[in-house]
Amino acid sequence: MSCYENLVMKTQMNYSRHYSTYASGGTAVVLSKQKPLSYEEQIQEFVRRVQEAECIVVGGASGLSAAGGGDFYYSDTPSFREHFGKFADKYGFKGAFSGMMHRFSTRNEHWGYVATFLNTTQNAPIREPYLDLDRILQGKDFHILTTNQDTQFVKIYQEEKVSEIQGDHRFFQCSQCCRDETWDAVQPVADMIAAMGAGTMVPDELIPRCPHCGAEMFPWVRGYGNFLQGKKYEEEYEKISKYIQKNKDRKILLIELGVGRMTPMFIQEPFWELTNSLKDAYYISVNSEYQFLPEFIEDKGIAILGDIGTVLKDLRKAKEESAFV
C-alpha cells in the first residue's frame, strides 16, 4: 500500500468512529481557537506561501467545481435544469445524484440518464476557478490530487500530474469487477446521446457491456456500486505518494480546496497529518462553509472562509501584481 493510501485508510477509520460528528457538519479534530487573519492578510499570506514554496500539492474537491458552475449534483440549480431538465420534469429530481440513485423501470432509461450525466461532465468547458488556479501555479513544481471525477483537471494537465483517487468519468469498468480493466466511456456516451435525441432512453444495442462476462459496464467511479480498486486505482495513489516522498524534505505547500463533510478522509485530514509530520510543510484551505484549522498545526497553516472562485481570482490578481513590485 502506498504512503498516501495508508494515510487515507487511517483517516477513514477516524471518520467511521466519529461518523455522527462529521454527518452533522463537524470534525472530530480539536480546532484552533486563534483569531484568523483578515481576508486581505490571508490573501497576502497565501501569495507569499505560493511564491516561497519549492513544491505544491493541490487537493481539489467538489467545492472547487461547484464554485465554477458545476453545482448540479445536490440541488435543483439552473445548471441542473440546463443539463438534466427532461429528467427533472419527468421524475421530479432535485439534483443529478438523485437520478443516479433512482431505480428506473427500464435499463434503457437508466442508461439514458447515466449517459446524460457523463456527457455533462465529459464535455463541460474548463471552469473559471480551475483557470485561475492554473495561473497561480504557473512556474511552480506541483501535483494535483482530486476526489472530483468530472475530468476538469485532466483537461488542463498531463495525466502524470494528476491523481484521481475517486475515479474518472472518461472510463467504464465491469459492474461485476470480473476483470481488472477499464474501457473508454467517451465514445460510447457520445453514441448514446446521439441515439437518445430529445428522449430519455437509449436502444438495447448501445447499452455498454463487459466484453468478458457480458454484464453491464458502469462508470469507473466510487459511489454507485462496485468501484474497481485495481491497477489503475493503485496507479493514481502511487503518483501522489511518489510526489510526496520525493519532496518530503522540501518546502511544500498543501492547498485544500472545497472539501465537504462527506469526504474529509481523502484530502483534508491526510493534509493535516502531512503538515504536522513534514518539517517544512504549510497548509492552506479555502472553503465556502467551513473554516477548519486544527490546533496541532495552527502555526503551520491558515483556513480561509469564502467563495473559492472569488478567493482564487483575488489570489491570482495579487500574485500577478506582486510580480511587478
Residue frames as qw, qx, qy, qz and C-alpha x, y, z in Angstrom:
[[0.000, 0.888, 0.460, 0.000, 0.00, 0.00, 0.00],
 [0.400, 0.523, -0.030, 0.752, 1.37, 3.42, -0.96],
 [0.269, -0.123, -0.499, 0.814, 2.05, 6.03, 1.71],
 [0.289, -0.074, -0.019, -0.954, -0.84, 8.29, 0.78],
 [0.658, -0.234, -0.576, -0.425, -3.33, 5.43, 0.61],
 [0.531, -0.196, -0.704, 0.430, -2.15, 4.41, 4.07],
 [0.001, -0.033, -0.292, 0.956, -2.92, 7.92, 5.34],
 [0.508, -0.137, -0.318, -0.788, -6.40, 7.70, 3.83],
 [0.646, -0.220, -0.729, -0.059, -7.05, 4.34, 5.45],
 [0.339, -0.167, -0.609, 0.697, -6.15, 5.76, 8.86],
 [0.186, 0.057, 0.125, -0.973, -8.38, 8.81, 8.46],
 [0.563, -0.176, -0.577, -0.565, -11.24, 6.63, 7.20],
 [0.523, -0.276, -0.762, 0.263, -11.14, 4.75, 10.49],
 [0.104, -0.179, -0.387, 0.899, -11.34, 8.05, 12.36],
 [0.375, -0.050, -0.288, -0.880, -14.31, 9.07, 10.21],
 [0.589, -0.240, -0.730, -0.251, -16.11, 5.81, 10.99],
 [0.399, -0.255, -0.686, 0.552, -15.54, 6.20, 14.72],
 [0.015, -0.415, -0.310, 0.855, -16.94, 9.73, 14.74],
 [0.147, 0.364, 0.719, 0.573, -19.47, 9.47, 11.91],
 [0.105, -0.810, -0.575, 0.053, -22.24, 11.39, 13.72],
 [0.285, -0.693, 0.009, 0.662, -19.90, 14.34, 14.27],
 [0.202, -0.157, 0.567, 0.783, -18.95, 14.52, 10.59],
 [0.058, 0.504, 0.793, 0.338, -22.53, 13.94, 9.44],
 [0.139, -0.859, -0.440, 0.221, -23.65, 16.97, 11.45],
 [0.356, 0.882, 0.014, 0.310, -21.05, 19.17, 9.74],
 [0.422, -0.854, 0.302, -0.015, -18.30, 18.99, 12.33],
 [0.624, 0.485, -0.584, 0.183, -14.91, 17.39, 12.77],
 [0.858, -0.446, -0.237, 0.096, -13.51, 15.12, 15.46],
 [0.636, 0.181, -0.195, 0.724, -10.23, 17.06, 15.45],
 [0.303, -0.757, -0.302, 0.494, -9.67, 19.81, 18.02],
 [0.431, 0.731, 0.235, 0.474, -9.65, 23.12, 16.15],
 [0.407, 0.086, -0.202, 0.887, -7.54, 26.21, 16.71],
 [0.149, -0.824, -0.501, 0.220, -9.01, 28.99, 18.80],
 [0.343, -0.282, 0.142, 0.885, -6.70, 31.61, 17.33],
 [0.360, 0.758, 0.237, -0.489, -8.38, 34.58, 15.69],
 [0.719, 0.371, 0.414, 0.418, -7.96, 34.29, 11.89],
 [0.260, -0.219, 0.210, 0.917, -6.14, 36.96, 9.92],
 [0.435, 0.585, 0.152, -0.667, -8.26, 39.42, 7.98],
 [0.815, 0.464, 0.346, 0.013, -9.21, 38.37, 4.47],
 [0.399, 0.884, -0.238, 0.057, -6.72, 40.78, 2.89],
 [0.279, -0.684, 0.670, -0.075, -3.96, 39.47, 5.15],
 [0.801, 0.001, 0.597, -0.049, -4.88, 35.89, 4.29],
 [0.734, 0.670, 0.107, 0.039, -4.59, 36.60, 0.57],
 [0.170, 0.872, -0.447, 0.107, -1.20, 38.23, 1.03],
 [0.525, -0.465, 0.706, -0.099, -0.02, 35.31, 3.16],
 [0.856, 0.298, 0.418, -0.052, -1.33, 32.89, 0.51],
 [0.561, 0.811, -0.153, 0.066, 0.63, 34.71, -2.20],
 [0.117, -0.777, 0.605, -0.126, 3.78, 34.70, -0.09],
 [0.704, -0.226, 0.666, -0.102, 3.49, 30.98, 0.61],
 [0.830, 0.507, 0.231, 0.002, 2.98, 30.17, -3.07],
 [0.380, 0.864, -0.311, 0.112, 5.99, 32.23, -4.05],
 [0.234, -0.680, 0.669, -0.187, 8.22, 30.71, -1.36],
 [0.896, -0.057, 0.401, -0.183, 7.12, 27.11, -1.85],
 [0.100, -0.467, 0.790, 0.383, 9.56, 24.76, -3.53],
 [0.177, -0.132, -0.899, -0.379, 6.67, 22.45, -4.42],
 [0.481, -0.008, 0.226, -0.847, 2.89, 22.47, -4.11],
 [0.024, -0.225, -0.968, -0.111, 0.23, 19.80, -3.70],
 [0.422, -0.058, -0.043, -0.904, -3.30, 20.91, -4.56],
 [0.107, 0.227, 0.955, -0.159, -6.21, 18.93, -3.15],
 [0.322, 0.003, -0.253, -0.912, -9.24, 19.73, -5.29],
 [0.151, 0.275, 0.916, -0.249, -12.68, 18.59, -4.08],
 [0.166, 0.617, 0.738, 0.217, -16.32, 19.14, -5.04],
 [0.084, -0.853, -0.273, 0.437, -16.48, 22.74, -3.81],
 [0.252, -0.416, 0.429, 0.762, -13.92, 23.74, -6.42],
 [0.102, 0.245, 0.773, 0.576, -16.10, 22.62, -9.33],
 [0.059, -0.744, -0.656, 0.109, -19.25, 23.95, -7.68],
 [0.187, -0.693, -0.058, 0.694, -17.66, 27.40, -7.46],
 [0.061, -0.295, 0.543, 0.784, -17.30, 27.42, -11.24],
 [0.595, 0.176, -0.204, -0.757, -20.85, 26.38, -12.06],
 [0.500, 0.052, -0.855, -0.126, -20.62, 22.62, -11.55],
 [0.231, -0.117, 0.616, -0.744, -23.27, 22.85, -8.85],
 [0.669, -0.006, -0.343, -0.660, -25.86, 20.48, -10.28],
 [0.372, 0.119, -0.913, 0.116, -25.11, 17.43, -8.14],
 [0.150, -0.224, -0.823, 0.500, -27.12, 18.00, -5.00],
 [0.170, 0.547, 0.466, -0.675, -29.78, 20.61, -5.71],
 [0.447, 0.668, 0.574, 0.158, -32.21, 21.95, -8.28],
 [0.222, -0.597, 0.141, 0.758, -29.95, 24.68, -9.66],
 [0.519, 0.715, -0.088, -0.460, -30.17, 26.42, -13.05],
 [0.161, 0.537, -0.788, -0.255, -27.24, 24.30, -14.26],
 [0.355, 0.052, 0.921, -0.154, -29.10, 21.15, -13.20],
 [0.558, 0.595, 0.410, -0.407, -32.13, 22.24, -15.19],
 [0.327, 0.719, -0.421, -0.445, -29.96, 23.09, -18.18],
 [0.163, 0.411, -0.881, -0.167, -28.42, 19.63, -18.41],
 [0.010, -0.104, -0.984, 0.142, -31.00, 17.35, -16.77],
 [0.381, 0.084, 0.121, -0.913, -34.24, 19.24, -17.40],
 [0.653, 0.010, -0.527, -0.545, -36.10, 16.49, -19.25],
 [0.533, -0.117, -0.811, 0.209, -35.43, 14.01, -16.44],
 [0.022, -0.086, -0.520, 0.849, -36.25, 16.58, -13.75],
 [0.495, 0.025, -0.121, -0.860, -39.57, 17.35, -15.42],
 [0.694, -0.023, -0.638, -0.333, -40.43, 13.66, -15.75],
 [0.693, -0.197, -0.654, 0.230, -39.30, 12.42, -12.34],
 [0.396, -0.885, -0.093, -0.228, -39.03, 15.48, -10.11],
 [0.793, -0.062, -0.223, 0.563, -35.32, 15.04, -9.43],
 [0.198, -0.980, -0.032, -0.001, -33.74, 17.81, -7.36],
 [0.203, -0.778, 0.566, 0.181, -30.11, 17.21, -8.29],
 [0.583, 0.469, -0.615, -0.249, -28.03, 14.98, -10.54],
 [0.029, 0.261, -0.929, 0.260, -27.18, 12.46, -7.83],
 [0.614, 0.124, 0.488, -0.608, -30.90, 11.86, -7.22],
 [0.782, 0.437, -0.202, -0.395, -31.18, 10.48, -10.73],
 [0.371, 0.471, -0.798, 0.059, -28.09, 8.33, -10.33],
 [0.174, -0.117, 0.868, -0.450, -29.70, 6.65, -7.33],
 [0.671, 0.185, 0.146, -0.703, -33.13, 6.25, -8.95],
 [0.425, 0.013, 0.898, 0.114, -34.38, 2.81, -9.97],
 [0.421, 0.322, -0.326, -0.783, -35.65, 3.34, -13.50],
 [0.833, 0.135, 0.376, -0.381, -38.21, 0.90, -14.82],
 [0.894, 0.432, 0.039, 0.111, -36.01, 0.01, -17.81],
 [0.689, -0.345, 0.224, 0.596, -32.27, -0.30, -18.32],
 [0.435, 0.540, 0.366, 0.621, -32.69, 1.78, -21.47],
 [0.137, -0.914, -0.135, -0.358, -33.78, 4.80, -19.44],
 [0.715, -0.628, 0.084, 0.295, -31.24, 4.09, -16.71],
 [0.666, -0.035, 0.308, 0.679, -28.52, 4.33, -19.36],
 [0.204, 0.772, 0.314, 0.513, -30.16, 7.38, -20.86],
 [0.384, -0.920, -0.024, -0.079, -29.65, 9.09, -17.54],
 [0.752, -0.430, 0.236, 0.441, -26.13, 7.77, -16.97],
 [0.582, 0.353, 0.339, 0.650, -25.12, 8.91, -20.46],
 [0.008, -0.899, -0.201, -0.389, -26.59, 12.36, -19.78],
 [0.601, -0.784, 0.070, 0.138, -24.68, 12.57, -16.51],
 [0.734, -0.223, 0.326, 0.552, -21.34, 11.57, -18.05],
 [0.446, 0.589, 0.359, 0.571, -21.85, 13.71, -21.15],
 [0.182, -0.961, -0.149, -0.143, -22.42, 16.75, -18.94],
 [0.540, -0.752, 0.270, 0.264, -19.01, 16.46, -17.29],
 [0.744, 0.044, 0.442, 0.499, -17.02, 15.00, -20.18],
 [0.390, 0.553, 0.385, 0.627, -17.91, 17.96, -22.38],
 [0.250, -0.925, -0.229, 0.173, -18.02, 20.75, -19.83],
 [0.410, 0.770, -0.210, 0.440, -15.63, 23.64, -20.53],
 [0.560, -0.036, -0.502, 0.658, -12.77, 24.24, -18.12],
 [0.292, -0.859, -0.417, -0.048, -14.34, 26.20, -15.30],
 [0.147, 0.879, -0.142, 0.431, -13.02, 29.62, -14.29],
 [0.596, -0.736, 0.308, -0.094, -11.68, 28.67, -10.82],
 [0.908, -0.034, 0.286, 0.304, -9.54, 26.00, -12.49],
 [0.557, 0.666, 0.068, 0.491, -8.15, 28.55, -14.94],
 [0.198, -0.898, 0.213, -0.331, -7.35, 30.95, -12.10],
 [0.817, -0.476, 0.318, 0.064, -5.67, 28.13, -10.18],
 [0.849, 0.305, 0.178, 0.394, -3.62, 27.29, -13.25],
 [0.263, 0.835, -0.098, 0.473, -2.37, 30.88, -13.42],
 [0.526, -0.779, 0.271, -0.207, -1.47, 30.74, -9.72],
 [0.893, -0.251, 0.341, 0.153, 0.53, 27.54, -10.22],
 [0.687, 0.696, -0.072, 0.196, 2.45, 28.75, -13.26],
 [0.281, 0.736, -0.496, 0.365, 6.18, 28.40, -12.79],
 [0.512, -0.503, 0.576, -0.390, 5.84, 26.12, -9.77],
 [0.285, 0.140, -0.947, -0.041, 6.60, 22.44, -9.22],
 [0.556, -0.084, 0.372, -0.739, 3.22, 20.94, -8.33],
 [0.140, -0.101, -0.967, -0.190, 0.99, 17.88, -8.26],
 [0.541, -0.181, -0.063, -0.819, -2.81, 17.68, -8.26],
 [0.021, -0.130, -0.970, 0.205, -4.76, 15.32, -6.01],
 [0.437, -0.057, -0.090, -0.893, -8.50, 15.25, -6.61],
 [0.326, 0.200, 0.879, -0.285, -11.63, 13.45, -5.49],
 [0.521, 0.532, 0.049, -0.666, -13.52, 15.05, -8.38],
 [0.605, 0.114, 0.758, 0.217, -14.48, 12.67, -11.16],
 [0.428, 0.797, 0.314, -0.287, -15.55, 15.40, -13.59],
 [0.760, 0.298, 0.276, 0.508, -12.33, 15.48, -15.70],
 [0.060, 0.998, 0.032, 0.006, -11.67, 19.20, -15.13],
 [0.424, -0.746, 0.433, 0.274, -8.05, 18.78, -14.06],
 [0.640, -0.050, 0.653, 0.402, -7.12, 16.34, -16.84],
 [0.462, 0.800, 0.342, 0.170, -8.42, 18.85, -19.37],
 [0.015, -0.978, 0.208, -0.016, -5.61, 21.16, -18.25],
 [0.255, -0.701, 0.666, 0.007, -2.74, 18.94, -17.14],
 [0.539, 0.309, -0.768, -0.153, -1.00, 15.81, -18.30],
 [0.843, -0.322, -0.368, -0.224, -2.14, 12.60, -16.63],
 [0.711, 0.007, -0.502, 0.492, 1.08, 12.14, -14.66],
 [0.087, 0.273, -0.313, 0.906, 0.48, 15.44, -12.81],
 [0.586, -0.267, 0.026, -0.764, -3.00, 14.45, -11.60],
 [0.084, 0.002, -0.974, 0.213, -4.04, 11.76, -9.10],
 [0.584, -0.197, -0.214, -0.758, -7.73, 10.93, -9.48],
 [0.005, 0.171, -0.929, 0.329, -8.24, 8.71, -6.45],
 [0.494, 0.254, 0.596, -0.580, -12.06, 8.52, -6.72],
 [0.568, 0.392, 0.701, 0.178, -12.29, 7.60, -10.39],
 [0.017, -0.350, 0.356, 0.866, -12.87, 9.37, -13.70],
 [0.616, 0.485, 0.373, -0.496, -15.98, 9.84, -15.86],
 [0.415, 0.608, -0.509, -0.446, -13.99, 9.03, -19.01],
 [0.190, 0.276, -0.941, -0.048, -13.81, 5.32, -18.18],
 [0.848, -0.194, -0.140, -0.472, -16.08, 2.31, -17.81],
 [0.102, -0.350, 0.911, -0.195, -15.46, -0.80, -15.73],
 [0.457, -0.220, -0.827, -0.242, -17.29, -4.11, -15.50],
 [0.519, -0.544, 0.053, -0.656, -20.12, -3.66, -12.99],
 [0.945, -0.302, -0.094, -0.080, -19.22, -7.08, -11.59],
 [0.190, -0.814, 0.549, 0.022, -15.47, -6.35, -11.50],
 [0.983, 0.075, 0.167, 0.005, -14.81, -9.60, -13.37],
 [0.764, 0.307, -0.010, 0.567, -11.55, -8.19, -14.77],
 [0.376, -0.680, -0.049, 0.628, -9.05, -5.62, -13.61],
 [0.356, 0.231, 0.475, 0.771, -9.64, -3.47, -16.70],
 [0.192, 0.672, 0.307, -0.646, -11.18, -0.14, -17.65],
 [0.446, 0.392, 0.617, 0.517, -12.51, 0.94, -21.04],
 [0.045, 0.052, 0.149, 0.987, -13.14, 4.22, -22.83],
 [0.129, 0.589, 0.730, -0.321, -16.50, 5.78, -21.97],
 [0.062, 0.490, -0.076, -0.866, -16.28, 8.91, -24.11],
 [0.225, 0.110, -0.677, -0.692, -17.27, 7.46, -27.48],
 [0.167, -0.365, -0.915, -0.035, -19.99, 5.14, -26.09],
 [0.009, -0.586, -0.486, 0.648, -21.52, 8.10, -24.25],
 [0.147, 0.382, -0.294, -0.864, -21.47, 10.21, -27.42],
 [0.210, -0.080, -0.857, -0.464, -23.21, 7.39, -29.31],
 [0.128, -0.487, -0.828, 0.247, -25.89, 7.04, -26.62],
 [0.044, 0.550, 0.223, -0.803, -26.55, 10.79, -26.53],
 [0.186, 0.237, -0.533, -0.791, -26.90, 10.91, -30.31],
 [0.236, -0.217, -0.907, -0.273, -29.30, 7.94, -30.37],
 [0.102, -0.499, -0.717, 0.476, -31.39, 9.26, -27.47],
 [0.071, 0.502, 0.374, 0.777, -32.02, 12.68, -29.01],
 [0.302, -0.431, 0.117, -0.842, -34.79, 14.54, -27.20],
 [0.815, -0.329, -0.397, -0.264, -35.97, 11.35, -25.50],
 [0.448, -0.686, 0.478, -0.316, -34.79, 9.68, -22.30],
 [0.905, -0.128, 0.406, -0.030, -33.93, 6.17, -23.49],
 [0.104, 0.604, -0.698, -0.370, -31.09, 4.53, -25.40],
 [0.857, 0.184, -0.330, -0.351, -31.50, 1.44, -27.60],
 [0.935, -0.317, 0.159, -0.015, -30.60, -2.01, -26.28],
 [0.872, 0.313, -0.029, 0.376, -27.61, -2.41, -28.56],
 [0.259, 0.725, -0.249, 0.587, -25.89, 0.70, -27.14],
 [0.687, -0.688, 0.141, -0.189, -26.05, -0.39, -23.50],
 [0.313, 0.666, -0.665, 0.131, -22.34, -0.99, -22.79],
 [0.950, -0.276, 0.033, -0.141, -21.41, -4.49, -21.68],
 [0.427, -0.637, 0.625, 0.147, -18.24, -6.14, -20.44],
 [0.620, 0.488, -0.524, -0.321, -16.56, -7.99, -23.32],
 [0.133, 0.310, -0.921, 0.192, -15.56, -10.78, -20.94],
 [0.100, 0.181, 0.906, -0.370, -18.63, -11.69, -18.86],
 [0.075, -0.471, -0.685, -0.551, -21.42, -9.79, -20.63],
 [0.238, -0.680, -0.546, 0.428, -22.50, -7.86, -17.54],
 [0.164, 0.943, 0.178, 0.227, -23.34, -4.21, -17.94],
 [0.509, 0.220, -0.259, 0.791, -20.47, -1.82, -17.57],
 [0.293, -0.891, -0.336, 0.083, -20.57, 1.11, -15.18],
 [0.200, 0.892, -0.224, 0.338, -18.61, 4.36, -14.78],
 [0.725, 0.007, -0.457, 0.515, -15.25, 3.87, -13.10],
 [0.111, -0.573, 0.209, -0.784, -16.17, 6.00, -10.10],
 [0.188, -0.143, -0.835, 0.498, -16.65, 5.47, -6.39],
 [0.268, 0.075, 0.290, -0.916, -20.15, 5.99, -5.07],
 [0.688, 0.139, -0.147, -0.697, -22.60, 3.91, -7.06],
 [0.978, 0.033, -0.081, -0.189, -21.57, 0.29, -6.72],
 [0.911, -0.214, 0.159, 0.314, -18.54, -1.97, -7.12],
 [0.163, 0.936, -0.298, -0.090, -15.79, 0.59, -7.62],
 [0.934, 0.212, -0.143, 0.248, -12.84, -1.25, -9.17],
 [0.319, -0.880, 0.351, 0.024, -9.86, -0.71, -6.89],
 [0.947, 0.124, 0.168, 0.244, -7.37, -2.43, -9.15],
 [0.688, 0.038, 0.149, 0.709, -4.26, -1.49, -11.10],
 [0.170, 0.642, 0.224, 0.714, -5.49, 1.89, -12.31],
 [0.503, -0.823, -0.178, -0.195, -6.71, 2.82, -8.83],
 [0.780, -0.460, 0.029, 0.424, -3.33, 1.92, -7.30],
 [0.558, 0.302, 0.188, 0.749, -1.52, 3.90, -10.01],
 [0.084, -0.825, -0.187, -0.527, -3.45, 7.04, -9.04],
 [0.651, -0.759, 0.005, 0.019, -2.39, 6.67, -5.40],
 [0.823, -0.102, 0.116, 0.547, 1.15, 5.83, -6.45],
 [0.374, 0.636, 0.137, 0.661, 1.51, 9.15, -8.30],
 [0.293, -0.859, 0.033, -0.419, 0.68, 11.30, -5.26],
 [0.844, -0.512, 0.071, 0.141, 2.67, 9.04, -2.93],
 [0.770, 0.159, 0.101, 0.609, 5.80, 9.26, -5.08],
 [0.170, 0.756, 0.055, 0.630, 5.48, 13.04, -5.32],
 [0.532, -0.806, 0.063, -0.250, 5.24, 13.41, -1.56],
 [0.894, -0.304, 0.113, 0.308, 8.11, 11.00, -0.91],
 [0.643, 0.412, 0.104, 0.637, 10.29, 12.80, -3.44],
 [0.089, 0.660, 0.003, 0.746, 9.57, 16.23, -1.94],
 [0.639, -0.638, -0.429, 0.029, 9.14, 15.47, 1.77],
 [0.603, -0.406, -0.145, 0.671, 12.27, 17.40, 2.75],
 [0.224, 0.313, 0.252, 0.888, 11.49, 20.45, 0.61],
 [0.180, 0.229, 0.343, -0.893, 9.36, 23.49, 1.44],
 [0.056, -0.291, -0.869, -0.397, 5.99, 22.01, 0.48],
 [0.341, 0.060, 0.194, -0.918, 2.68, 23.89, 0.36],
 [0.043, 0.307, 0.949, 0.056, -0.53, 21.86, 0.74],
 [0.294, 0.055, -0.048, -0.953, -3.59, 23.65, -0.68],
 [0.132, 0.334, 0.927, -0.105, -7.01, 22.22, 0.11],
 [0.239, 0.066, -0.214, -0.945, -9.94, 23.49, -2.00],
 [0.619, -0.049, -0.225, -0.751, -13.58, 22.74, -1.33],
 [0.295, -0.007, -0.948, 0.115, -13.64, 19.64, 0.87],
 [0.594, -0.427, -0.164, -0.662, -17.10, 18.86, 2.27],
 [0.492, -0.435, 0.610, -0.444, -18.05, 16.81, 5.31],
 [0.961, 0.117, 0.059, -0.244, -18.74, 13.61, 3.36],
 [0.904, 0.296, -0.118, 0.283, -15.12, 13.05, 2.29],
 [0.189, -0.925, 0.320, -0.081, -12.64, 14.64, 4.74],
 [0.822, -0.356, 0.423, 0.140, -10.65, 11.40, 4.77],
 [0.810, 0.413, 0.258, 0.327, -9.29, 11.72, 1.23],
 [0.413, 0.645, -0.045, 0.642, -7.75, 15.20, 1.22],
 [0.276, -0.837, 0.073, -0.468, -8.39, 17.23, 4.33],
 [0.759, -0.612, 0.208, -0.073, -7.24, 15.01, 7.17],
 [0.886, 0.088, 0.097, 0.445, -4.29, 13.46, 5.28],
 [0.335, 0.713, -0.051, 0.613, -3.15, 17.03, 4.51],
 [0.469, -0.809, 0.154, -0.319, -3.38, 17.86, 8.22],
 [0.911, -0.332, 0.179, 0.169, -1.25, 14.83, 9.06],
 [0.740, 0.380, 0.072, 0.550, 1.32, 15.67, 6.38],
 [0.037, 0.850, -0.082, 0.520, 1.53, 19.28, 7.56],
 [0.663, -0.701, 0.204, -0.169, 2.20, 18.07, 11.07],
 [0.919, -0.199, 0.252, 0.228, 4.75, 15.42, 10.12],
 [0.685, 0.450, 0.121, 0.559, 6.75, 17.20, 7.41],
 [0.474, -0.413, -0.194, 0.753, 9.18, 19.76, 8.80],
 [0.075, -0.253, 0.184, 0.947, 8.77, 22.42, 6.10],
 [0.001, 0.475, 0.790, 0.388, 5.13, 21.83, 5.17],
 [0.164, 0.189, 0.266, -0.931, 2.50, 24.57, 5.28],
 [0.112, 0.439, 0.885, 0.106, -1.27, 24.16, 4.87],
 [0.228, 0.178, 0.026, -0.957, -3.91, 26.48, 3.39],
 [0.183, 0.421, 0.886, 0.067, -7.58, 25.64, 2.98],
 [0.246, 0.059, -0.131, -0.959, -10.30, 27.52, 1.16],
 [0.066, -0.370, -0.926, -0.032, -13.92, 26.64, 1.84],
 [0.212, -0.414, -0.253, -0.848, -17.22, 28.49, 1.50],
 [0.689, -0.524, -0.335, -0.372, -18.76, 26.78, 4.56],
 [0.851, -0.477, -0.133, 0.178, -16.10, 25.56, 6.96],
 [0.180, 0.838, -0.400, 0.323, -13.08, 27.30, 8.49],
 [0.930, -0.366, 0.013, 0.025, -11.31, 24.31, 10.00],
 [0.388, 0.669, -0.543, 0.326, -7.72, 24.70, 11.18],
 [0.840, -0.325, -0.414, 0.131, -6.55, 22.03, 13.66],
 [0.432, -0.887, 0.159, -0.026, -4.97, 23.21, 16.86],
 [0.812, -0.334, 0.334, 0.343, -1.97, 20.94, 16.33],
 [0.580, 0.226, 0.347, 0.701, -0.98, 22.79, 13.12],
 [0.027, 0.932, 0.345, -0.113, -2.25, 26.27, 13.97],
 [0.227, -0.800, 0.287, 0.475, 1.24, 27.71, 13.50],
 [0.316, -0.203, 0.754, 0.538, 1.67, 25.94, 10.14],
 [0.126, 0.395, 0.793, 0.447, -1.48, 26.93, 8.30],
 [0.260, 0.193, 0.173, -0.930, -4.43, 29.20, 7.63],
 [0.210, 0.439, 0.869, 0.093, -8.06, 28.47, 6.79],
 [0.111, 0.093, -0.172, -0.974, -9.88, 30.92, 4.53],
 [0.291, 0.507, 0.771, -0.255, -13.66, 31.09, 4.72],
 [0.256, 0.584, -0.107, -0.763, -15.03, 32.36, 1.43],
 [0.816, 0.513, 0.142, -0.225, -16.23, 31.60, -2.07],
 [0.751, -0.202, 0.443, 0.446, -13.50, 29.57, -3.75],
 [0.536, 0.620, 0.358, 0.447, -13.95, 31.28, -7.11],
 [0.052, -0.979, -0.009, -0.195, -13.58, 34.71, -5.55],
 [0.625, -0.681, 0.318, 0.211, -10.58, 33.70, -3.42],
 [0.751, 0.041, 0.445, 0.486, -8.70, 32.19, -6.39],
 [0.376, 0.789, 0.260, 0.411, -9.44, 35.23, -8.53],
 [0.259, -0.954, 0.117, -0.091, -8.21, 37.58, -5.80],
 [0.744, -0.454, 0.387, 0.302, -5.16, 35.39, -5.26],
 [0.699, 0.375, 0.373, 0.481, -4.33, 35.33, -8.97],
 [0.168, 0.917, 0.106, 0.346, -4.58, 39.14, -9.16],
 [0.476, -0.849, 0.229, 0.022, -2.48, 39.62, -6.03],
 [0.807, -0.188, 0.405, 0.387, 0.18, 37.18, -7.30],
 [0.580, 0.563, 0.312, 0.500, 0.37, 38.90, -10.68],
 [0.049, -0.966, -0.004, -0.255, 0.56, 42.34, -9.08],
 [0.653, -0.688, 0.274, 0.158, 3.31, 41.20, -6.69],
 [0.828, 0.151, 0.301, 0.448, 5.41, 40.08, -9.64],
 [0.383, 0.711, 0.133, 0.575, 5.83, 43.71, -10.65],
 [0.446, -0.894, -0.026, -0.028, 6.62, 45.02, -7.18]]
